Each structure stands twice: as structure tokens, then as C-alpha cells.
Amino acid sequence: MRFIDNKGCYNCPQRFDGITIDPKPDWKFDDILSELNSLQIKLHLSAPKFAKTGPRDFSNTSCKPFTMRVSVDENDDDTESESTFENQCSYLMDEEGIVGTALHELSHENHLQVKEEIRNKISALETDLREKYTSALTQVERYREARCEMDRRFDTQYQRKIAEALDNHLTTVQQDHELRSQIEERKIRSDVAYEEAKRKEKAFHEEKLRQEKAKAESEARLGVEEAKRAALEAERRAAKEVAERLASETSTRVVARVAQEYAGLQMNANAGTSSKVLWAAESALNFEQARLHKFKEVDERNQALRLTYNKANVIIYYSPRYHYFMKRSINQIRRSTKVVSEKACEIVKIFHDPHCPQSVSMAAFAQKVLSYCISPDNDAFACAYVIVLVTSQVPHTMDLLLAELHRACIYTVPKHITYSELAFECKGAYYKVLGYKESDGKLESTKDYLRRLESYMKLYGALVQTEVQGFQNTHGLKEGWAWIARFLNTLPVNRDTAVALSAFLKMAGFALFKKYKTQFIKVLSYIWNNFLQELKACEDPAREDLKLSATIRDIQNYMEDKLFLKEPEGRALMGGVLLSDVFLARSNGWRFGMFHMATTKGVFGSAPAVLSNVILLEQAFVLGSPV
């Protein structure tokens, strides 16, 4: 279609208001009709309610070409152009063409709206499907995890059941093995018991045969024993007479010797110091003689008891087992509160044993204490504690112990004896009086003698300074102060006295200073100014018996270092303070138990006779009052 003005043809746009214009100017009317028919068919297909009943008939029209002319005059106004264009268009389009165009537009808009709705529905459907897919996928994932967790739990439960089954099986196997072992052990024990029963039965038969044989032999010897019994009784009476005679003779000798010693002491005092043999205070000699007299009485009584015994109540008091028990208890003394209390209690039990007289046990105690104090592993302070505990229960034991100390070491009196050809037959006899020991006919060396002397003096020093709460030391600090006063006032200065003094100060100096204070300081001053100076004057390095440098140095160091202000090592027991109530309860309880055992078991005979026997024993062996 082409628009033509008066001047010529002008090209029009290909599309105008949604309608495509064909630029071919030579279209025929038939071509236009065919184009319109095709358009109607399309419109009919898209909108059937507007379908036409039939095509218009243009057969009577001419077949001339249709030409549209448009005048484009510059002088024409727009109104005229629009009216002309409308008039011309009125010839171009009829009423049905306008309707068709409107229908086409409506159908196009409907088509676009349908497409938009379809597109929206598709988008919504896709969104819905995507959400459902995501939800389904999440559910599937959760289901898979839940399934895995369930499988894992089932697997764990299955493994647990397998482990429990295995454990039950092993337990069953173990119980079976134990049951079999028990059966085997029972079988073995039954076999052993059977064999033991057979052996005992056999031994019983053998013992029965042996007893019958012994009975026959005893009956055969009965006649011989009856014949010997009279002879033994005669021998016992003779031995008793001999013992009484020996006891009387010994007592006579003791009295004579005491008188002789007192006479010698008086002579020495009258003769002067140049010929003096015995150096001692008179009071010290009196105490020594009284203690030795008691010791000799006990010893004579024990010797007499060894020769006789009660026919009805055979008391083997002289058996070595009591000495063994006493020695064992003393040798086990250690620096401990518990040990000291136990050992003292054991010794007191031995003293109260009704099978052994107290005189025998007390003599054994004194001997074993002296043997202990010279042993290498002795503890003087612990031993002194035991002595105080024991003598508090049996006071007479202290006199016997001091007598043994005086016999072993004369410086515990204190006293000293100088050599005199008139008083002693030889030097050997003099050394024996001083306390030297003789073995195989030879005297011990001076070194060994001084070592024993120091041990005895340490025990004596530890004894006088020992104080136990609740107990009385019958030979305490008062006697220690008297000893040092007598020692410095009467004894000469020499090697032996220096060793004795040094050992005593080391053990008792601390306690003496605590009690006597300035008085003890004065004693130390006297030792420094007088005793040490005389000791240094006596020193002679060329002579073996006058090498005094070590002893002098010990005494000087003791006073220069003021060791009397320090508590000696071992003076305090480990484990606290001794409890008197516990010790007394132990010792008294054991004594009652032994008496009850003796009465119930009939050791001394019938029950009424027991008390009288014990009383007789106590009356026979109790010593006199202490000095």
C-alpha cells in the first residue's frame, strides 16, 4: 500500500499502530480479498464467537487497482488533512473491518494475558515444586541420618550384647575352673588328712607301746630308786649342814674384814698422806660396807638355796632360763619411752614370778645391768630409766646394784687405793683390787680397763641424774652431789680419777647445774684451778700410764665450751614422757595374773597351801631396809 500525493508517491512506514503496511503499490483487489479472508480465518480460529457466516462477495466489482492519494499541500491546515484522511479511510474500511481489528486487538491482548497467566502459574508451580523438592530432600536427609543413628545404636547394642555374652562365657569358664580347683584341693586335703590320720594312729600306737615299755621299765627301776632315796636324803641333810656352816663362816669373815678395813683406815689417817693406802671419805666407806654386807647376805642365801629345794614343790629357780629372760630384756633396752616401759615391766614381772625368789632375780638383774653397760651398743640413759622404774617397785634392788658397781669400779664409792708393798703381795694383786679383770691368768690391758671404768662411771652418772615423774629415785641428785664433793675432797689426782671425773661430768653435769646453779659453778672452778693443774703436773708423756693429754683436753673442753649448759645426747627419751599410771597398771596386772595362774593351775600344790607358800617365800627372801 502506498500513499500518493499530487506531486508523486511518498514512502510510508512499514508498521503503524500495530498494522503492517505492505509497500507494494500494484496490489490487486483480489489479493486484498484473499489477504482479508486469511485474516478472518485466523481471527475465527482465535475467536470463534465472532466468526462470520460467510465471506463478502466482491465479484461484481471491477478489478482495477486501488489507489490512495494523499495531498500534501503546505498551505492546507491540519484539520483539513485529518478530515480528508478520515473521508478517505471511510472508503477504505467498512464496519466489519473495524470490528475485526478490535477483535484482533482483544484477542492479542487476551493471548498476552493468557501467556502472562500461564507464565505466572508456571513460575508459581516451579516455586512450589522447588519448595516441595527442598522439603522432600530435607526429609530424606533427616531420614537417612536417623537411619544411620539407628543402625549405629543397633550396632552398639549388638556389640554390647556380644561383650556381655563373652564376659558371661569367660566367667562361667573361670567358675568352672575354680570349681574344679576346689574339688582337686578338697581331694588333696582329704588325702592329706587321711594320711595324717593314719600317721597319728600309727604314732599313737607307737606311743602307747613306748609308754607301756617305759612303765614296765619304771616298775623295774622302782626297787632301785627306793634303795637310792634313803641315800639321797642323807646327802641332802649333809649338804644342808655344810651350807649352814659355810654361811656362818662367811659371815664371820665379812665382819672380821670390815673391822680390819676400818682399822686400816684409822691407821692411814694417823700415819699421814705419805703412807696412805686407802683414799675415801668415812661416810662413803660406811655406805659401801653396808651395801656389800647386804650383797654378801643375798649371795650366801642364794648359794644355800642352790643346794636345797622343797621336795613337794620343785621350784627350779636356779634354772638358766630366768637369767636368759633377764639378759634378753636388758639387752633390748633402747632410747624409747615405749621400749623402756615395756622392758622395765618385763623385769618387774620376773621379780614377782612365784617360781623364782626375789633374791635370785635381783642378783641376776644387777649382774646383767653391769654386763650391759660395758657392751658396745649400750645406752646409759635408757638403762638408768629402767633402773629407776624397777627399783621404785623393788627398792632393795638399788642396794644390790650399787654393791655390784662398787665391786666392779671402786670410783663409784668414791675411793682410791694406792700401791704399797706392805699391803699387797705383788702388782697383780693391786691391779685386781683396782678392778682389772683377769683372763687365762693374764690381766687386761690398761686401755680396756679405762674403757670399762668410763662405762661404769657413765652409768653411775646417768643413774644419779635420772628423774621420772611419779617415781622416786632412791639414789638421785642428792647422792650425785655428795659423790662429787667426796671425790674432790678425798681422792688424789691421777689418771684413773681424771677419767672417772670426766665421765661423771659428761652425764650428770647438766642436771647438777640445773639444781645447784652457783654451787656447781664453784665446783667447776675448783676443778679448773686445782684438779686440772695437779693433773697437768702429773703428766709424763714418756710413761705409758701417765699420758694424760686426752683426758685433760676432755675436761678443758667440757668447761670451756660450757657443755654443762647443754642437755646430753640421749638424756631425753624418744616418744614423749614416761607414764607412771600405764607402767604401774601393767606391772600390777601381771603380778595378779601370775598369782591367779599359780592358784588355779596348782603350781605350788592345793589352793589353801598356795598363799602360805608365797608368803613364806616373800618372808624368806625379803632384804633389810635400805641404807
C-alpha positions as CSV (number, residue, x, y, z in Angstrom):
1,M,0.0,0.0,0.0
2,R,1.4,3.4,-0.9
3,F,0.3,6.9,-0.2
4,I,0.4,9.2,-3.3
5,D,0.1,12.9,-3.4
6,N,-0.3,15.2,-6.4
7,K,3.4,15.6,-6.8
8,G,4.2,11.9,-6.7
9,C,4.5,9.0,-4.3
10,Y,5.9,9.0,-0.8
11,N,7.1,6.1,1.1
12,C,5.1,5.3,4.3
13,P,6.4,3.5,7.5
14,Q,6.2,-0.3,7.4
15,R,4.2,-0.6,10.7
16,F,1.7,1.9,12.0
17,D,-0.3,1.4,15.1
18,G,0.4,-2.3,15.2
19,I,-0.7,-2.8,11.5
20,T,1.9,-3.7,8.9
21,I,1.6,-1.9,5.6
22,D,2.8,-3.6,2.6
23,P,4.7,-1.2,0.3
24,K,3.6,-2.9,-2.9
25,P,1.6,-0.3,-5.0
26,D,0.5,-2.8,-7.5
27,W,-1.8,-4.9,-5.3
28,K,-5.0,-6.0,-6.9
29,F,-8.3,-6.2,-5.2
30,D,-8.4,-10.0,-5.3
31,D,-5.1,-10.0,-3.5
32,I,-6.6,-7.8,-0.8
33,L,-9.7,-10.1,-0.5
34,S,-7.5,-13.2,-0.2
35,E,-5.5,-11.4,2.5
36,L,-8.6,-10.4,4.4
37,N,-10.0,-13.9,4.1
38,S,-6.9,-15.4,5.6
39,L,-7.1,-12.8,8.3
40,Q,-10.7,-13.7,9.1
41,I,-9.8,-17.4,9.2
42,K,-7.1,-16.6,11.8
43,L,-9.5,-14.5,13.7
44,H,-12.1,-17.1,13.5
45,L,-9.7,-19.7,14.9
46,S,-8.7,-17.4,17.7
47,A,-12.2,-16.0,18.5
48,P,-14.9,-18.3,17.2
49,K,-17.8,-16.4,18.8
50,F,-17.1,-13.6,16.3
51,A,-16.9,-15.9,13.3
52,K,-18.5,-14.7,10.1
53,T,-21.2,-16.7,8.3
54,G,-19.5,-16.3,5.1
55,P,-17.1,-14.1,3.1
56,R,-18.3,-10.9,1.5
57,D,-18.9,-11.1,-2.3
58,F,-16.9,-8.7,-4.3
59,S,-17.3,-10.5,-7.5
60,N,-19.3,-7.7,-9.2
61,T,-16.6,-5.1,-8.5
62,S,-14.1,-4.2,-11.1
63,C,-10.6,-5.5,-11.0
64,K,-8.9,-2.1,-11.2
65,P,-6.2,-1.4,-8.8
66,F,-6.9,0.6,-5.7
67,T,-5.0,3.8,-5.4
68,M,-4.9,6.1,-2.3
69,R,-3.8,9.6,-3.0
70,V,-2.9,12.0,-0.3
71,S,-2.5,15.6,-1.0
72,V,0.3,17.1,0.9
73,D,-0.2,20.8,0.4
74,E,1.9,23.0,2.6
75,N,-1.0,25.5,2.7
76,D,-3.5,23.1,4.0
77,D,-4.0,23.1,7.6
78,D,-4.1,20.1,9.8
79,T,-7.8,20.0,10.2
80,E,-8.4,19.7,6.6
81,S,-5.8,17.0,6.3
82,E,-7.4,15.0,9.1
83,S,-10.9,15.3,7.6
84,T,-9.6,14.3,4.2
85,F,-7.8,11.3,5.7
86,E,-10.9,10.3,7.6
87,N,-13.0,10.6,4.5
88,Q,-10.6,8.6,2.5
89,C,-10.3,6.0,5.3
90,S,-14.1,5.7,5.3
91,Y,-13.8,4.5,1.8
92,L,-11.0,2.1,2.8
93,M,-12.6,0.4,5.8
94,D,-16.1,-0.6,6.4
95,E,-17.8,-1.5,9.6
96,E,-16.7,-5.2,9.7
97,G,-13.1,-4.2,9.3
98,I,-13.1,-2.1,12.4
99,V,-14.7,-4.8,14.4
100,G,-12.2,-7.3,13.1
101,T,-9.4,-5.0,14.1
102,A,-10.8,-4.6,17.5
103,L,-11.3,-8.3,17.8
104,H,-7.8,-8.9,16.7
105,E,-6.5,-6.5,19.4
106,L,-8.7,-8.0,22.0
107,S,-7.5,-11.5,21.0
108,H,-3.9,-10.3,21.1
109,E,-4.3,-8.8,24.5
110,N,-6.1,-11.9,25.6
111,H,-3.3,-14.0,24.2
112,L,-0.8,-11.9,26.0
113,Q,-2.8,-12.1,29.2
114,V,-3.1,-15.8,28.9
115,K,0.6,-16.1,28.3
116,E,1.3,-13.9,31.4
117,E,-1.1,-16.1,33.5
118,I,0.5,-19.2,32.2
119,R,3.9,-17.8,32.8
120,N,2.9,-16.8,36.4
121,K,1.3,-20.2,37.0
122,I,4.4,-21.9,35.7
123,S,6.6,-19.7,37.9
124,A,4.4,-20.4,40.9
125,L,4.3,-24.1,40.1
126,E,8.1,-24.1,39.8
127,T,8.4,-22.3,43.1
128,D,6.0,-24.7,44.7
129,L,7.8,-27.7,43.2
130,R,11.2,-26.2,44.3
131,E,10.0,-25.8,47.9
132,K,8.5,-29.3,47.9
133,Y,11.7,-30.7,46.4
134,T,13.7,-28.9,49.1
135,S,11.4,-30.1,51.8
136,A,11.4,-33.6,50.5
137,L,15.2,-33.5,50.2
138,T,15.5,-32.3,53.8
139,Q,13.1,-35.1,54.9
140,V,15.1,-37.6,53.0
141,E,18.4,-36.3,54.6
142,R,16.8,-36.5,58.1
143,Y,15.5,-39.9,57.4
144,R,19.0,-41.0,56.3
145,E,20.6,-39.5,59.4
146,A,18.0,-41.1,61.7
147,R,18.5,-44.4,59.9
148,C,22.3,-44.2,60.3
149,E,21.9,-43.3,64.0
150,M,19.5,-46.2,64.5
151,D,22.0,-48.5,62.7
152,R,24.8,-47.2,64.9
153,R,22.7,-47.8,68.1
154,F,21.8,-51.3,66.9
155,D,25.4,-51.9,66.2
156,T,26.5,-50.7,69.7
157,Q,23.8,-52.7,71.3
158,Y,24.8,-55.7,69.4
159,Q,28.4,-55.3,70.3
160,R,27.4,-54.8,74.0
161,K,25.4,-58.0,73.9
162,I,28.4,-59.8,72.3
163,A,30.7,-58.4,75.0
164,E,28.3,-59.4,77.8
165,A,27.9,-62.9,76.3
166,L,31.7,-63.2,76.0
167,D,32.1,-62.0,79.6
168,N,29.5,-64.4,80.9
169,H,31.2,-67.2,79.0
170,L,34.6,-66.3,80.5
171,T,33.1,-66.0,83.9
172,T,31.4,-69.4,83.5
173,V,34.7,-70.9,82.4
174,Q,36.6,-69.3,85.3
175,Q,34.0,-70.5,87.8
176,D,34.2,-73.9,86.3
177,H,38.0,-73.9,86.6
178,E,37.7,-72.6,90.2
179,L,35.2,-75.3,91.0
180,R,37.5,-77.9,89.5
181,S,40.4,-76.5,91.5
182,Q,38.4,-76.5,94.7
183,I,37.4,-80.1,94.0
184,E,41.1,-81.0,93.5
185,E,42.2,-79.1,96.6
186,R,39.5,-80.9,98.7
187,K,40.6,-84.1,97.3
188,I,44.2,-83.4,98.1
189,R,43.3,-82.2,101.6
190,S,41.2,-85.3,102.2
191,D,44.1,-87.4,101.1
192,V,46.5,-85.5,103.3
193,A,44.0,-85.7,106.2
194,Y,43.7,-89.4,105.6
195,E,47.5,-89.8,105.6
196,E,47.8,-87.6,108.7
197,A,45.1,-89.7,110.5
198,K,47.0,-92.8,109.6
199,R,50.2,-91.4,110.8
200,K,48.7,-90.2,114.0
201,E,47.1,-93.5,114.6
202,K,50.4,-95.2,114.0
203,A,52.2,-92.7,116.3
204,F,49.5,-93.3,118.9
205,H,50.0,-97.0,118.8
206,E,53.8,-96.5,118.9
207,E,53.5,-94.1,121.8
208,K,51.2,-96.5,123.6
209,L,53.7,-99.2,123.2
210,R,56.5,-96.9,124.3
211,Q,54.6,-95.9,127.4
212,E,53.8,-99.5,128.2
213,K,57.5,-100.3,127.8
214,A,58.5,-97.3,129.9
215,K,56.0,-98.2,132.5
216,A,57.5,-101.7,132.7
217,E,61.0,-100.2,132.9
218,S,59.9,-97.8,135.6
219,E,58.4,-100.5,137.6
220,A,61.6,-102.4,137.2
221,R,63.6,-99.4,138.4
222,L,61.2,-98.7,141.2
223,G,63.0,-101.0,143.6
224,V,66.4,-99.5,142.7
225,E,65.1,-95.9,143.3
226,E,63.6,-96.8,146.6
227,A,67.0,-98.0,147.6
228,K,68.7,-94.8,146.4
229,R,66.2,-92.5,148.0
230,A,67.4,-93.0,151.5
231,A,71.0,-92.3,150.4
232,L,69.9,-89.1,148.7
233,E,68.1,-87.9,151.7
234,A,71.1,-88.4,153.8
235,E,73.2,-86.5,151.3
236,R,70.7,-83.6,151.4
237,R,70.9,-83.4,155.1
238,A,74.7,-83.4,155.0
239,A,74.7,-80.7,152.3
240,K,72.3,-78.5,154.3
241,E,74.6,-78.8,157.3
242,V,77.6,-77.8,155.2
243,A,75.7,-74.8,153.7
244,E,74.8,-73.6,157.2
245,R,78.4,-73.9,158.4
246,L,79.7,-72.1,155.3
247,A,77.2,-69.3,155.8
248,S,78.3,-68.8,159.4
249,E,82.0,-68.9,158.5
250,T,81.4,-66.4,155.6
251,S,79.6,-64.0,157.9
252,T,82.4,-64.2,160.4
253,R,85.0,-63.4,157.7
254,V,82.9,-60.5,156.5
255,V,82.7,-59.0,159.9
256,A,86.4,-59.5,160.5
257,R,87.4,-57.9,157.2
258,V,85.1,-54.9,157.8
259,A,86.8,-54.4,161.2
260,Q,90.2,-54.8,159.6
261,E,89.4,-52.2,156.9
262,Y,88.2,-49.7,159.5
263,A,91.3,-50.3,161.5
264,G,93.5,-49.8,158.4
265,L,91.6,-46.6,157.6
266,Q,92.2,-45.3,161.1
267,M,95.9,-46.1,160.8
268,N,96.2,-44.4,157.4
269,A,94.6,-41.3,158.8
270,N,97.0,-41.3,161.7
271,A,100.1,-42.0,159.6
272,G,99.6,-39.1,157.2
273,T,99.3,-38.9,153.4
274,S,102.8,-40.1,152.7
275,S,101.9,-43.7,153.6
276,K,98.2,-43.5,152.9
277,V,96.8,-46.5,151.0
278,L,93.0,-46.1,151.1
279,W,91.7,-42.7,149.9
280,A,88.0,-42.3,150.7
281,A,85.5,-40.4,152.9
282,E,84.4,-42.3,156.0
283,S,80.7,-41.9,155.2
284,A,81.3,-43.3,151.7
285,L,83.1,-46.3,153.2
286,N,80.2,-46.9,155.6
287,F,77.7,-46.9,152.8
288,E,79.9,-49.2,150.7
289,Q,80.3,-51.7,153.6
290,A,76.6,-51.7,154.3
291,R,75.8,-52.4,150.7
292,L,78.5,-55.1,150.3
293,H,77.2,-56.7,153.5
294,K,73.7,-56.9,152.0
295,F,75.1,-58.2,148.8
296,K,77.0,-61.0,150.6
297,E,74.0,-62.0,152.6
298,V,71.9,-62.3,149.4
299,D,74.7,-64.2,147.7
300,E,75.1,-66.6,150.6
301,R,71.4,-67.2,150.7
302,N,71.3,-67.9,147.0
303,Q,74.3,-70.3,147.4
304,A,72.4,-72.1,150.2
305,L,69.2,-72.3,148.1
306,R,71.1,-73.9,145.2
307,L,72.0,-76.8,147.5
308,T,68.4,-77.4,148.7
309,Y,64.9,-77.5,147.3
310,N,61.4,-78.2,148.5
311,K,60.6,-81.8,148.0
312,A,56.8,-81.2,147.4
313,N,57.2,-78.0,145.4
314,V,60.1,-78.4,143.0
315,I,61.0,-74.8,142.2
316,I,63.8,-74.7,139.7
317,Y,64.7,-71.0,140.5
318,Y,68.3,-71.5,139.7
319,S,67.5,-72.6,136.1
320,P,69.4,-70.6,133.4
321,R,66.1,-69.6,131.8
322,Y,65.5,-66.8,134.3
323,H,68.9,-65.4,133.7
324,Y,68.3,-65.7,130.0
325,F,65.0,-63.8,130.3
326,M,66.6,-61.1,132.4
327,K,69.6,-60.7,130.0
328,R,67.3,-60.6,127.0
329,S,65.1,-57.8,128.5
330,I,68.1,-55.7,129.5
331,N,70.0,-56.1,126.2
332,Q,66.8,-54.9,124.3
333,I,66.8,-51.6,126.1
334,R,66.7,-48.7,123.7
335,R,66.2,-44.9,123.8
336,S,62.4,-45.0,123.5
337,T,59.6,-44.4,126.0
338,K,57.7,-47.4,124.9
339,V,60.7,-49.8,125.0
340,V,61.9,-48.5,128.4
341,S,58.4,-49.0,129.9
342,E,58.0,-52.5,128.3
343,K,61.4,-53.7,129.4
344,A,61.0,-52.4,133.0
345,C,57.6,-54.1,133.2
346,E,59.1,-57.4,132.0
347,I,61.9,-57.2,134.6
348,V,59.3,-56.4,137.4
349,K,57.3,-59.4,136.2
350,I,60.4,-61.6,136.6
351,F,60.8,-60.2,140.1
352,H,57.2,-61.2,141.0
353,D,57.4,-64.6,139.4
354,P,56.5,-67.0,142.2
355,H,58.7,-69.7,140.7
356,C,61.8,-67.7,141.4
357,P,62.8,-66.0,144.7
358,Q,63.4,-62.2,144.5
359,S,66.9,-62.6,145.9
360,V,67.9,-64.6,142.8
361,S,66.2,-62.3,140.3
362,M,67.6,-59.2,141.9
363,A,71.2,-60.6,141.9
364,A,70.7,-61.5,138.2
365,F,69.4,-58.0,137.4
366,A,72.4,-56.4,139.0
367,Q,74.8,-58.6,137.1
368,K,73.1,-58.2,133.7
369,V,73.0,-54.4,134.1
370,L,76.7,-54.2,134.6
371,S,77.3,-56.5,131.7
372,Y,75.0,-54.3,129.5
373,C,76.7,-51.1,130.4
374,I,80.1,-52.3,129.1
375,S,78.6,-53.7,125.8
376,P,79.3,-51.7,122.6
377,D,75.7,-50.8,121.9
378,N,74.7,-49.8,125.5
379,D,72.6,-46.7,126.3
380,A,73.4,-45.4,129.8
381,F,70.5,-43.0,130.0
382,A,67.9,-45.5,128.8
383,C,69.3,-48.1,131.2
384,A,69.1,-45.6,134.1
385,Y,65.4,-45.0,133.3
386,V,64.8,-48.8,133.5
387,I,66.7,-49.0,136.8
388,V,64.7,-46.2,138.4
389,L,61.4,-47.8,137.3
390,V,62.4,-51.2,138.6
391,T,63.8,-50.0,141.9
392,S,60.7,-47.9,142.5
393,Q,58.8,-51.2,142.6
394,V,61.5,-53.3,144.3
395,P,63.6,-50.8,146.3
396,H,66.1,-53.3,147.7
397,T,67.4,-53.9,144.1
398,M,69.2,-50.5,144.2
399,D,71.5,-51.6,147.1
400,L,72.4,-54.8,145.2
401,L,73.1,-52.8,142.0
402,L,75.3,-50.2,143.8
403,A,77.2,-53.0,145.5
404,E,77.9,-54.6,142.2
405,L,79.0,-51.2,140.8
406,H,81.3,-50.7,143.9
407,R,82.9,-54.2,143.3
408,A,83.4,-53.5,139.6
409,C,84.6,-49.9,139.9
410,I,85.9,-48.5,143.2
411,Y,85.5,-44.9,142.0
412,T,81.7,-45.2,142.2
413,V,82.1,-45.2,146.1
414,P,84.2,-43.0,145.6
415,K,87.6,-44.3,146.8
416,H,91.1,-44.9,145.6
417,I,93.8,-47.4,146.6
418,T,97.5,-46.7,146.1
419,Y,100.1,-49.4,145.8
420,S,102.0,-50.5,148.9
421,E,104.4,-53.4,149.2
422,L,103.2,-54.0,152.8
423,A,99.6,-54.1,151.8
424,F,99.9,-56.2,148.5
425,E,101.9,-59.2,147.7
426,C,102.5,-58.0,144.1
427,K,101.4,-55.6,141.5
428,G,98.9,-58.1,140.1
429,A,97.0,-58.3,143.4
430,Y,97.0,-54.5,143.5
431,Y,95.5,-54.3,140.0
432,K,92.8,-56.8,140.8
433,V,91.8,-54.7,143.8
434,L,91.5,-51.7,141.5
435,G,89.2,-53.6,139.2
436,Y,91.4,-55.1,136.5
437,K,89.9,-58.3,135.0
438,E,92.0,-61.5,134.7
439,S,91.5,-63.9,131.8
440,D,93.5,-67.1,131.3
441,G,96.0,-66.0,134.0
442,K,96.6,-62.6,132.4
443,L,95.3,-59.2,133.4
444,E,93.6,-57.0,130.9
445,S,95.3,-54.0,129.3
446,T,95.1,-50.5,130.9
447,K,93.2,-49.3,127.8
448,D,90.5,-51.9,128.3
449,Y,90.4,-51.2,132.0
450,L,90.0,-47.4,131.5
451,R,87.2,-48.1,128.9
452,R,85.3,-50.2,131.4
453,L,85.9,-47.7,134.1
454,E,84.5,-44.9,131.9
455,S,81.4,-47.1,131.1
456,Y,80.7,-47.8,134.8
457,M,81.0,-44.1,135.7
458,K,78.8,-43.1,132.8
459,L,76.1,-45.5,134.1
460,Y,76.5,-44.1,137.6
461,G,76.3,-40.5,136.4
462,A,73.2,-41.3,134.3
463,L,71.6,-43.0,137.3
464,V,72.0,-40.2,139.8
465,Q,70.6,-37.6,137.4
466,T,67.6,-39.6,136.2
467,E,64.2,-38.4,137.4
468,V,60.9,-39.9,136.3
469,Q,57.6,-38.2,137.1
470,G,55.6,-40.3,139.6
471,F,58.6,-42.4,140.7
472,Q,61.2,-41.9,143.3
473,N,64.9,-42.3,142.5
474,T,66.4,-43.7,145.8
475,H,69.9,-42.7,144.6
476,G,69.3,-39.4,142.9
477,L,70.9,-35.9,142.5
478,K,71.5,-35.6,146.2
479,E,73.8,-38.7,146.2
480,G,75.4,-37.4,143.0
481,W,76.3,-34.0,144.7
482,A,77.6,-35.9,147.7
483,W,79.7,-38.1,145.4
484,I,81.4,-35.2,143.6
485,A,82.1,-33.5,147.0
486,R,83.7,-36.6,148.5
487,F,85.6,-37.2,145.2
488,L,87.2,-33.8,145.2
489,N,87.8,-33.6,148.9
490,T,89.4,-37.1,149.5
491,L,90.7,-38.7,146.2
492,P,94.1,-37.9,144.8
493,V,94.7,-36.6,141.3
494,N,95.8,-39.2,138.8
495,R,94.9,-40.8,135.5
496,D,92.1,-43.1,136.9
497,T,90.4,-40.4,138.9
498,A,90.6,-38.0,136.0
499,V,88.8,-40.5,133.7
500,A,86.2,-41.2,136.3
501,L,85.5,-37.4,136.9
502,S,85.3,-36.6,133.2
503,A,82.8,-39.4,132.5
504,F,80.7,-38.4,135.5
505,L,80.6,-34.7,134.5
506,K,79.5,-35.5,130.9
507,M,76.5,-37.5,132.2
508,A,75.4,-35.7,135.4
509,G,76.8,-32.1,135.0
510,F,73.8,-30.7,133.2
511,A,71.3,-31.9,135.9
512,L,73.6,-30.8,138.8
513,F,73.9,-27.3,137.3
514,K,70.1,-27.1,136.9
515,K,69.6,-27.9,140.6
516,Y,72.6,-26.3,142.3
517,K,73.4,-23.4,140.0
518,T,76.2,-21.3,141.5
519,Q,77.4,-24.1,143.9
520,F,78.1,-26.3,140.9
521,I,79.9,-23.4,139.2
522,K,82.2,-23.2,142.3
523,V,82.9,-26.9,141.9
524,L,83.9,-26.4,138.3
525,S,86.1,-23.5,139.3
526,Y,87.8,-25.7,141.8
527,I,88.3,-28.4,139.2
528,W,89.8,-25.8,136.8
529,N,92.1,-24.2,139.3
530,N,93.2,-27.1,141.3
531,F,92.4,-30.5,139.9
532,L,93.5,-29.7,136.3
533,Q,96.7,-28.0,137.4
534,E,97.7,-31.0,139.5
535,L,96.8,-33.4,136.7
536,K,99.0,-31.4,134.3
537,A,101.8,-31.6,136.8
538,C,101.4,-35.4,136.9
539,E,101.6,-35.8,133.1
540,D,104.7,-37.6,131.8
541,P,104.4,-38.4,128.0
542,A,107.4,-40.8,128.4
543,R,105.5,-43.1,130.6
544,E,102.5,-45.0,129.2
545,D,100.5,-44.8,132.4
546,L,101.0,-41.0,132.6
547,K,99.8,-40.0,129.1
548,L,97.0,-37.7,130.3
549,S,96.7,-35.2,127.4
550,A,93.4,-36.7,126.1
551,T,91.8,-36.7,129.5
552,I,93.0,-33.2,130.2
553,R,91.7,-32.0,126.9
554,D,88.3,-33.6,127.5
555,I,87.9,-31.8,130.9
556,Q,89.1,-28.5,129.5
557,N,86.7,-28.7,126.5
558,Y,83.8,-29.5,128.8
559,M,84.3,-26.3,130.8
560,E,85.5,-24.0,128.1
561,D,82.6,-24.9,125.8
562,K,80.2,-24.8,128.8
563,L,78.8,-28.2,127.9
564,F,77.1,-28.3,131.3
565,L,74.6,-25.8,129.8
566,K,73.5,-28.3,127.1
567,E,71.4,-31.4,127.7
568,P,73.5,-34.5,127.0
569,E,72.6,-36.5,123.9
570,G,70.2,-39.3,124.8
571,R,69.0,-37.9,128.1
572,A,65.5,-37.3,126.7
573,L,63.7,-40.4,125.5
574,M,62.0,-40.6,122.1
575,G,58.3,-40.9,122.2
576,G,57.3,-38.5,125.0
577,V,57.3,-38.7,128.8
578,L,57.0,-41.9,130.7
579,L,53.5,-42.5,132.0
580,S,53.6,-43.9,135.6
581,D,50.0,-45.0,135.6
582,V,50.5,-47.2,132.5
583,F,53.6,-48.8,133.9
584,L,52.0,-49.5,137.3
585,A,48.9,-50.9,135.7
586,R,51.0,-53.2,133.6
587,S,53.2,-54.5,136.4
588,N,50.4,-54.9,138.9
589,G,48.1,-56.6,136.4
590,W,50.8,-59.1,135.5
591,R,51.5,-59.8,139.2
592,F,47.8,-60.5,139.9
593,G,47.6,-62.7,136.8
594,M,50.6,-64.8,137.8
595,F,49.2,-65.3,141.3
596,H,45.8,-66.3,139.9
597,M,47.5,-68.7,137.4
598,A,49.5,-70.2,140.2
599,T,46.4,-70.8,142.3
600,T,44.3,-72.2,139.5
601,K,46.9,-74.5,138.0
602,G,48.2,-75.7,141.3
603,V,51.9,-74.9,140.8
604,F,52.6,-74.9,144.5
605,G,50.0,-77.5,145.4
606,S,46.4,-77.1,146.6
607,A,44.8,-73.7,146.7
608,P,44.9,-73.2,150.5
609,A,48.6,-74.1,150.6
610,V,49.5,-71.6,147.8
611,L,49.0,-68.5,149.8
612,S,51.1,-69.8,152.7
613,N,53.9,-70.9,150.3
614,V,54.0,-67.5,148.6
615,I,54.1,-65.7,152.0
616,L,56.9,-68.0,153.2
617,L,58.9,-67.2,150.0
618,E,58.4,-63.5,150.5
619,Q,59.4,-63.7,154.1
620,A,62.4,-65.8,153.3
621,F,63.9,-63.6,150.6
622,V,62.9,-60.0,151.6
623,L,66.0,-58.0,152.4
624,G,66.5,-55.5,155.1
625,S,65.7,-51.8,154.9
626,P,67.9,-49.7,152.5
627,V,70.8,-47.7,153.9
